[in-house]
Every structure is written in structure tokens, then in C-alpha cells.
Amino acid sequence: MKETDKLRELEQRIDELEQQLEHFEKFHSDHLNENDVRVVVDKILMEKKIASQEEIDSKIYQSHLQLIKWIIGTGISIGAAILGMFQFF
């Protein structure tokens, strides 16, 4: 009898923990959706009218181009460094 009582108690605790976990997951997913960085930045820009959507898109495009150039340049530099190391051997 004692073992079955312990088993029931453990099952109840597991159920409670699962319910708490579901609650936490739901709370955090809602919280993250509301505070998405892009949404917050868009709200601030629209409220303050700092920049138009075209200017924002242009800056994002320029940033992407710079990132791509940097990645390509880094890849070429690493390739040159590796080839240089092979020449010594």
C-alpha cells in the first residue's frame, strides 16, 4: 500500500510540474513575441518618424552588402593564409 501511495504522489507531482512547465512556456513565448526586437524598433521609428520605410530598407540593404563583402574578404584572406602556410612546407 505504501508503494502505491508513493507512486500516486509522484504522479501527482509530475502532473503539477508538467502544468507549470506548460504555463512557463506559454508565458515566455507570448512575452518573446510581444517584445521582438524588430517590432520594437519599427514601433519606435514609426512613432518618432525618424526615418521612412524606404530609408530603413536602404540601410538594411547596405548593411547586407557590407556583410557579404566582409565574409568574402575574410574567406579570401583565410585561403591566402592557408596557401602561404603550405608554401613554407
C-alpha positions as CSV (number, residue, x, y, z in Angstrom):
1,M,0.0,0.0,0.0
2,K,2.7,2.4,0.8
3,E,4.4,2.0,-2.5
4,T,1.2,2.7,-4.4
5,D,0.6,5.8,-2.3
6,K,4.2,6.9,-3.1
7,L,3.6,6.2,-6.8
8,R,0.4,8.2,-6.8
9,E,2.1,11.1,-5.0
10,L,4.9,11.0,-7.6
11,E,2.4,11.0,-10.5
12,Q,0.6,14.0,-9.0
13,R,3.9,15.9,-8.6
14,I,4.8,15.1,-12.2
15,D,1.4,16.3,-13.4
16,E,1.8,19.5,-11.4
17,L,5.3,20.1,-12.8
18,E,4.1,19.5,-16.4
19,Q,1.3,22.0,-15.9
20,Q,3.8,24.5,-14.5
21,L,6.1,23.9,-17.5
22,E,3.3,24.5,-19.9
23,H,2.4,27.7,-18.2
24,F,6.0,28.9,-18.3
25,E,6.4,28.0,-21.9
26,K,3.2,29.8,-22.8
27,F,4.2,32.9,-20.8
28,H,7.7,33.1,-22.3
29,S,6.6,32.5,-25.9
30,D,3.9,35.3,-25.6
31,H,6.5,37.5,-23.9
32,L,9.0,37.0,-26.7
33,N,6.5,37.5,-29.4
34,E,5.4,40.9,-28.0
35,N,9.0,42.1,-27.4
36,D,10.5,41.1,-30.7
37,V,13.4,43.4,-31.5
38,R,12.2,44.2,-35.0
39,V,8.7,45.1,-33.8
40,V,10.0,47.3,-31.1
41,V,12.4,49.1,-33.5
42,D,9.6,49.5,-36.0
43,K,7.3,51.0,-33.4
44,I,9.9,53.5,-32.2
45,L,10.7,54.5,-35.8
46,M,7.1,55.0,-36.7
47,E,6.3,56.9,-33.5
48,K,9.2,59.2,-33.8
49,K,9.1,59.4,-37.6
50,I,12.9,59.3,-37.7
51,A,13.1,57.5,-41.0
52,S,10.8,56.3,-43.7
53,Q,10.4,52.7,-44.6
54,E,12.4,53.2,-47.8
55,E,15.3,54.7,-45.8
56,I,15.2,51.8,-43.4
57,D,15.1,49.2,-46.3
58,S,18.1,51.0,-48.0
59,K,20.2,50.9,-44.8
60,I,19.4,47.2,-44.3
61,Y,20.3,46.5,-47.9
62,Q,23.6,48.4,-47.5
63,S,24.4,46.5,-44.3
64,H,23.7,43.2,-46.0
65,L,26.1,44.2,-48.8
66,Q,28.8,45.1,-46.4
67,L,28.3,41.9,-44.5
68,I,28.6,39.9,-47.7
69,K,31.7,41.8,-48.8
70,W,33.3,41.2,-45.4
71,I,32.5,37.5,-45.5
72,I,34.0,37.1,-49.0
73,G,37.1,39.2,-48.0
74,T,37.6,37.1,-44.9
75,G,37.3,33.9,-46.9
76,I,39.9,35.1,-49.4
77,S,42.2,36.1,-46.6
78,I,41.9,32.8,-44.9
79,G,42.5,31.0,-48.2
80,A,45.6,33.1,-48.9
81,A,46.9,32.4,-45.4
82,I,46.5,28.7,-45.8
83,L,48.2,28.7,-49.2
84,G,51.0,30.8,-47.7
85,M,51.4,28.2,-44.9
86,F,51.6,25.4,-47.5
87,Q,54.4,27.2,-49.3
88,F,56.6,27.0,-46.2
89,F,56.3,23.2,-46.1
